[in-house]
C-alpha cells in the first residue's frame, strides 16, 4: 500500500505553471494587438512595396515635413557641389603622379557636365547624385542603367529607371535562377539580371495598355541598384520614411481638423432659439435655415421669446502646440534627424544643446555619405574610368586602370560649426599638440591636405604676380620674423 500511496501523492501535487523567460514574448490580452511574424524579408515586403512607395510619394508631394526630410538628405549627403574626386596615384619614384591625377580628375569633371553623363542630356553629375538620393529616400531604391555606345561622351552614359518598372509582380524561375520581385538571382543570391517593364505600368495617358506589361531582361552588370539592406535576403528596398508614415499622416489629419475647427469657430457666432421656433426675422436662408448677418460693434433687439446661444469652440487650445511638438519629436527620431532640423524650430535652444544635436546628426550623415560612395559614386566612377580608358579619352591606357581606380578618394560635403571660432581654436590646439594632422583638419571642411596646400601655393604665386604681400602666413605662429636690414624700433 505504501507504494500506491506514493503514486497518489505525486498525482495530487499541483502542476508548476510555465513562466515565460521574456516579457516581450507575452501573449496575454495586453499584447493581443502586438502583431508578430516570422516571414522572410521578401515575404513581408512583396505585398506592401507598392503601397509603401505610393504613400511615401504622396507624403513628399503634400506633407511639408516629408518634403523637408528629403531636402535634408540631399543637402547634407550630396550638398551643392556633390562628391569631390581626388586621385592620389603614385609614380614609380614614390611621389604623386600629379600629371596623371590631374588628367583623370579633369576628364571626369568634363564627363559630369550637362549633356554628357545621362542619356537624356538634361542633368549634371551633381544632379544625378541628388536624384539618386531622393529616389532612395522616397521610394526605397534607385535603378540606373549604364549604357555603352560611341555616341555618348567617353562612350558611357546613365539612364534612370523608376522602381515601378522593375516588375515586383514577376516571381518565377528563369533559366534555373530564382526571380524575386523582378530581380533574378543565382544560387548564391547574387543578382544576375533585372526584369524591367518596357514602359511605366501606370503611364496610362501615354502608353497603350497592351504594351504596359511587356518586360525586358537586362544583365546585372549593366544595372546599378542602390538600396539599404536592413535584413538578410532583402531583394528590394523600402522607403526610408516607412516607420513614421503612420505618424505623419495622423498628425497631418489632426492639424487639418484643428484648422477647420478654428475656421468654423471664427465663422459662426451663435444661434437664436425660441420655444416654438418662430419669432425670428432672418436676413437670409441657407438650406431652409434662417441666418442673420452681423457686423462688428453692432447690437440687435431680439423678438419676444427668442434667446441667443453663443457658439465659442475652445479648440485648438493651449494643448495643441505641446502635442504637435511631441509628435514631431518622435517622427524626427524615427527619421534619424534632429527635431530642430526637421521643424526649423529654434525656440528654447542653446549653443550646447544645438551643438550636441548637430554632432549626432552629422554622424548619421557621414555614415550615409560612406554608404552612398560605396554603392553608387565609386561604382559609377570606375565604370566611367574603364570606358574612358578603353576609348583613350585622355591619353592614359586601360592597363593603368587599377593604378588610378584604387588610388581615388571621394569626399562629401562638410559642415560649418555652430561657433566657428571655438572649433577653429580647438583645431589649432590639436595641430600644435600633435593629436591632429593637417589632413584631419582639412577633412572637417570637406578638403584634402594636398588640395589645401596646392591652393595656398597658388594664392602665394598669384600675390607675387601682383606684388601683394601675403600677411596671413599659415603654420607660422611660432616663427620669429627677422627684421630687415636697417630697421629700427624707434629707440636709439
Long-range contacts (C-beta under 8 A, 24 or more apart in sequence): 40-233, 41-230, 41-231, 41-232, 41-233, 41-234, 41-235, 42-180, 42-181, 42-233, 42-234, 42-235, 42-236, 45-181, 45-234, 45-235, 45-236, 45-238, 46-168, 46-171, 46-181, 49-140, 49-168, 49-181, 49-236, 49-238, 50-168, 52-140, 52-238, 52-239, 52-242, 52-245, 53-139, 53-140, 53-163, 53-164, 53-239, 55-245, 55-249, 56-138, 56-139, 56-140, 56-239, 56-241, 56-242, 56-245, 57-138, 57-139, 59-241, 59-245, 59-248, 59-249, 60-138, 63-248, 63-252, 65-248, 65-328, 65-331, 65-342, 65-343, 66-241, 66-248, 68-342, 68-343, 68-344, 69-137, 69-241, 69-335, 69-337, 69-342, 70-134, 70-137, 70-138, 72-337, 72-341, 72-342, 73-133, 73-134, 73-137, 73-240, 73-368, 74-130, 74-133, 74-134, 76-362, 76-365, 76-413, 76-415, 77-133, 77-365, 77-368, 77-369, 77-372, 77-412, 77-413, 78-126, 78-129, 78-130, 78-133, 78-372, 78-412, 78-413, 79-412, 79-413, 79-446, 80-126, 80-413, 81-126, 81-413, 82-125, 82-126, 82-129, 82-130, 83-129, 83-369, 83-372, 83-373, 83-377, 83-410, 83-411, 83-412, 84-410, 84-411, 84-446, 85-109, 85-381, 85-408, 85-409, 85-410, 86-408, 86-409, 86-410, 86-411, 86-448, 86-450, 86-451, 87-404, 87-407, 87-408, 88-407, 88-408, 88-409, 88-450, 89-403, 89-404, 89-407, 89-408, 90-407, 96-450, 100-396, 100-400, 100-403, 100-404, 101-404, 103-394, 103-395, 103-396, 104-385, 104-394, 104-396, 104-404, 104-408, 106-394, 107-154, 107-388, 107-393, 107-394, 108-381, 108-384, 108-385, 110-153, 111-153, 111-154, 111-156, 111-384, 111-388, 115-153, 116-152, 116-153, 116-154, 116-157, 117-153, 117-157, 117-158, 118-157, 118-158, 118-159, 118-160, 119-147, 119-152, 119-157, 119-158, 119-159, 120-159, 128-158, 129-372, 129-376, 129-377, 131-160, 132-226, 132-372, 132-376, 133-372, 135-160, 135-162, 135-163, 135-226, 136-226, 136-227, 136-228, 136-237, 136-240, 137-239, 137-240, 137-241, 138-239, 138-240, 138-241, 139-163, 139-237, 139-239, 140-227, 140-236, 140-237, 140-238, 140-239, 140-240, 140-242, 141-225, 141-226, 141-227, 141-236, 141-237, 142-224, 142-225, 142-226, 142-227, 142-376, 143-194, 143-196, 143-223, 143-224, 143-225, 143-226, 144-223, 144-224, 144-226, 144-376, 144-380, 145-218, 145-222, 145-223, 145-224, 146-222, 146-223, 146-224, 146-380, 146-383, 147-222, 148-387, 150-391, 154-384, 154-387, 154-388, 154-391, 154-393, 155-387, 155-388, 155-390, 155-391, 155-393, 156-383, 156-384, 156-387, 156-388, 158-380, 161-196, 162-200, 163-236, 163-237, 164-197, 164-200, 164-201, 164-202, 165-196, 165-197, 165-199, 165-200, 165-201, 166-194, 166-195, 166-196, 166-197, 166-236, 167-195, 167-196, 167-197, 167-201, 167-213, 167-215, 168-236, 170-195, 170-215, 174-217, 180-235, 181-235, 181-236, 183-225, 183-235, 183-236, 184-217, 184-220, 185-235, 189-233, 190-220, 191-220, 191-223, 191-225, 192-219, 192-220, 193-217, 193-218, 193-219, 193-220, 194-218, 194-220, 194-223, 194-225, 224-376, 224-379, 224-380, 226-372, 226-375, 226-376, 228-371, 240-335, 241-335, 243-334, 244-330, 244-331, 244-334, 244-335, 247-327, 247-330, 247-331, 247-334, 248-331, 251-324, 251-327, 251-328, 251-331, 254-323, 254-324, 254-327, 255-324, 258-315, 258-316, 258-320, 261-313, 261-315, 261-316, 262-315, 262-316, 264-313, 265-311, 265-312, 265-313, 268-311, 269-294, 269-310, 269-311, 270-308, 270-309, 270-310, 270-311, 270-312, 271-308, 271-309, 271-311, 272-302, 272-306, 272-307, 272-308, 272-309, 273-306, 273-307, 273-308, 273-309, 274-303, 274-305, 274-306, 274-307, 275-305, 276-305, 278-305, 279-303, 279-304, 279-305, 279-306, 280-306, 336-361, 336-364, 337-361, 337-364, 351-418, 351-419, 354-418, 355-417, 355-418, 355-419, 358-415, 358-418, 362-415, 365-412, 366-412, 369-412, 372-412, 373-410, 373-412, 377-410, 378-408, 378-410, 381-405, 381-408, 381-410, 409-448, 411-443, 411-446, 411-447, 411-448, 412-446, 413-446, 414-443, 414-444, 414-445, 414-446, 414-447, 428-477, 432-477
